[in-house]
Amino acid sequence: MKQELVSVLAGNAFAVSDAQGDMEVDPRAPVGLISFDTRFLSRWVLTVDGQRLHALSRDDMTYFETRFFLVPGSASHYVDAEVSVIRHRSIDDSFNERITVLNHSAGPADLVVRMDIGSDFADTAEIRHPAPRETTVRASSADGVLRLCYRRESFHRETVVSTTAPGEVDDRGITYRITVPARGQWITDLHVGMNILGEAGRDLRSSLESHRRQVRHDMRVDLRGWRERAPQLVAERTALRPVYEGALADLAALRYAPLAYTGRVPIGGLPWAMTIYGRDALVTCLQTLAFTPELTPPTLRLLAQDQGSRLDDEHEEEPGKILGEIRYGESAAFGDLPTAISYAAADTTPLFVILLDEYERWSGDADLVRELRDPAREALDWLDEYGDAAGDGYLRYQSRSPRGGPVNQAWKNSPDAIVHRDGRVPGPSRATCELQGYAYDAKVRGARLAREFWDDPVLADRLDRQAAALKERFNRDFWLPEREYYALALERDGTPVETLTSNIGHLLWSGIVTEDRSAAVAGHLLGPQMFSGWGVRTLAGGQLPYNPVGAHVGAVWPSDNSVIAAGLRRYHHDDEAARIADGLLAAAELLDGPMPEAIAGYSRTVTRYPVQLPMAGRPQAWSSGALLMLLGTLLGLRPCGENLLVDPVLPEGFGRIELLDVPGRWGRSDAYGRDRATTGGRRPRMR
């Protein structure tokens, strides 16, 4: 049976253990204490009198705090155990664990409590099969400190474990020889510091010091403020409230303070994507503008700060290009992998412009638009100068890294994601359809920004003309009249990849689809080959590459579906949008905990329960953001000047929902909606 894994996280760090709270190297999962792409604890095992502990129950208090209730010995002795143990674990800028040993007998108990401690300082890029590293260990019983160190030239990491109760500290852990009085208890607090040291022993996180003091002050206060700033949800559908609150908590957990940057931005998610991904961050911000708009300004500023400024094939950097990924581990620091900063993403650059414009529409923050004028213009220039690699007017990607970068550089970035219906692999320099939609939308929005905020009507007119030409050209070259949907991609010679995929839903979101073709696109998206009942599959059944458990060739992604549903509403296919939202929200209600990155594409009539995929991380920022975006889509939330428009279309049986204090340029507004059964089939009145 698969061992249950338990995690606590707080943006910059996370800890994954077994159900007893122990951490041991497991090649199947990133078990341990990890921060900035380095594992600081690979062994953290508690014993009492040499016996491992067994779990009675667990209290997951918040995303950064949990308690394990344990007893020593085998299951047959649970009933009459005379000793029990509580492990209270929390994480902020450090890892903290309080161990409480309870003596339930009428006499004193002499016990040997031992915490085995070790660190392999593995890089997350190799965590499944970590390479051996030479570490130094300094143990001091007098100070109650165990210091584990690893150094490779200027790359220096330290794990510092301290204890409040006196114990025997050795190279492999801490031993406590204790006497617990009758009906009494014994407590020690263990503190694990994770030091990221540069030259002269300087902590590279010094730029985060003010943020660290704030977090350490009280993370509960921070979480409470986060929730209070978000809209409040009232719903007749009682299971919807915990889904909403859980999504907000997951997003709070996945706020990250990068090195040399003071703001907090959304990271990808647990376990493999606990770092900055340009795509994930931009999409998450777009999903959450009506709920947590505070994520957007620091995200845009960070991406502008790290925008490409030169030609660098190793990292696939180009002037104006928005980054794909930042890593801080050893392999990135020494160039073992080109991920210290990687620009291997074709969609981040247009999405940057789209988010900047959409944020202004919601917030009215013209100052930020003017502040980021140059980065936005450079991003728009990149679309024409570097994005159009073939000179045919289409945004394309092809890895330039001499070590071989990602084959696919859009959101479906697995090697098998872009494929012909019969399984053939397209040639390089691929122009996927959704990229053209993003480029079109970025030009339309860039024209508005140039005209209204940058005082540049010449640029605005040029972008408008380019957008119109792109839309006309795209609808000529990508449309497959015999199939009545858009090609997944064009090869370099113009050969269409005729596979039916969820990418066509992104075209609706971007507005590049002509009105007369939107119904056909919607029909395919909600047809039996694509719609599983839980959501739209990444690739339709009936085609050779289809695999319901394949990440990008048949699984259902909440982030993908949130964009599709919003696109359907843009073209007034309201019932179709409501079906998608209903399916995904039902899946979220059934799942215990965060919404995973993807679920299997099995039909809902077959499974009756959303099937999770082993590779799918949870929580994931853009999966949690998807749930919020789906709620906003059902309510039809849309900024219009200084007002919030509300145009609800709720599925039958959804009941009444209220979203109170929606933030925006209007201050705070409320949104209400009822399902059509409640309103007798009439559209509820807009508020």
C-alpha positions, 0 to 999 in steps of 0.5 A: 500500500502506498505510504501516505505523505504529509506536507507543511509549506510556507512559500519558500520552504516545505516539508514532506513526511510520512503519516508519523511525521518521519522523513526518510529518503524515498526515490518516489517522492521529495520527502524531506525539508526543502527550501530554494531547491535544496533538501536541508533534511533527508532524515528526521526520525523519532523513536522512543526506547528504540521503537518507531512510532505509529499514528493514531490521528493527525490534525492538519491545522493550517497549510503551515502547521500540523500535529501528529498523535502517536504511540510507540510499538505495534498496533496491537498495543494501541489500546493500553499504551502507557505513553503517547507522543504529540509532534506539533510541526510548523514552518515559516522561514525555518522548520519547528517541531515541538515534541511532547511525551505524555506518561499516562501511567500511575508511576514515573516513566524512564524513556530514551527519546531519540531524533535521528537527523541527517541531510544529503543536501540534494538538489530537487533536480536529482532528488529521486536519485541523489548523488553522494555529497561530502558534508561536515558535521559539528555536534555540541551537547553543551550548546544543544546544536547540531550543524550540518554543512555542505560547500562546493566552491561558493555554493554553501548550505547549512542545516542548523538544529537546536533543542531547548531540552538538554540532550546528547548531541552526536553526528547523527542526531539527538538523544534524550534520557528522560524521566516523565512523572506519573500523569506528567509530560516532557517537552522539547522544541526543535528548531531547524534553520536553513542557511543559504550562504554566499561569499564570506558567510553572508546569508543570501536571504538578507533581502528577505529579512523584513519579510521574514520578521513579519512572517515569524511574527505570526503567520496566523495573522497573515493568513487571517488578513489574506482571507479577510481581503478576499471576497466572502462566499455565501452558498446554498451548495454547502460543499462549495464554501470549503472548496473556496476557502481551501483554494484561498488557503492554498494560494496563501501557502504558495506565495513565495519571496524570491532571493533579491526580491521583496514581494511575494509571488505565486509559485508553481506548487508542491512537490516539484514546482516550488519555484517561480514559473513565469507561465504558472505565475501569470495564469494564476494572477489572471485567474485571481484578479477578482479575488486576490489582486495583490498577487499581480503587481509583484509578479509583473515587477519580478518578471519585468526585472528578469526580462531577457536582455540579450541573446543567450542560447544556453538559457534561450534568452532573447531581448524582451522575452519573459522568463520561464523558470528560476532555480536556486539549487546546486545544478543551476548554480554551476550550470549542470542544468540551464535552469538558474534562469530559463527562458524556454517558454513561448507563451509567457511574453504575450501573457505578460502584456495580457495580464498588465492590461487586464490588471488595469481594467480591474484595478485602475492602477494606471501608475503600474502600466506607466511604470512597466511601459518599457518592459511591455513594449519590449515584450510586444517587440519580441513577438515580431522580432524573435517570436516569429522565427519563420517570418510567416507571422506566427509565434513559434518555438524551437529550442536553441539550447546546445544541450537540448531544451524542452521540445515543447515550450507552451503550457503543454510542455511534455515531449508527447504533447504536440502530436498528429492524430495518427501519432506522428511527431511534428517537426521542429519550429511549431506554431501551436494554435493557442500561442497565436491567440495569445499573440493576437490578444497581446497586440489588441491589449497593447494597442489600448495601453499605447493609446490610453496610457503611453501617449503613442497613437502610432504604436497603437495603430500599428498593433491594431493593424497587426492584430487584425491581420493575424486574426484573418491569417489565422482563421484562414490557415488554422481552420480545418473546414472538413473537421470544423475545428482549428488545427493544434499547430502548424509545422514550419512548412505550413502542414497542419497538425489536425489533432483535436485538443483542448487548445481550441478553447484558449482561442475563445478566451483570446478572442481570435475565433470568428463569431460564425465558428465559435459554436462549432468549437464549443460543440467539440469542447463539450462533445463526448470525445472531449468532455469527461463530465469532470472537465475537458480532456487535453486531447479528445478520445478516438485519436491514436495518441489519446491516453486518459492518464497521459498528462497532455494527451487525455487528462483533465487540467483545472487550469486549462478548463478555467480558461476554456470556460471563460472563453465560452462565456466570452462567445455567449456559450453560457450553458457549455461554460456552466457545465465545465464549471459544474464538473470541476467544482464537483470534482473539487468537492469530492477530493479530500484536500487541494485540487490537483494539477490534473485528474484522469480523463476517464468519463464521469459515468465510469468513475463517479469519482475523480481519479488522481494521477501520481504525477499530478502535484497538489496544491498547485497555484493555477489549480487553486486559482482555477476554482476561483476563476470558475466561480467568477465565470459562473457569476459573469464578473467583468470590469466595465469602467468604474463598475463591476458587471455581474451576469450569472449563469449557474447550473441547475441545482447550484442554488444561490451564491453570493460573493461579497466585497469583490475588490476592484477600481470600484472599491468593493462590490457584491455579486449574486446569482441563482441557478435557472431552476430557482429563477424559472429559467430566467436569467437573474437580474444583474447587480 
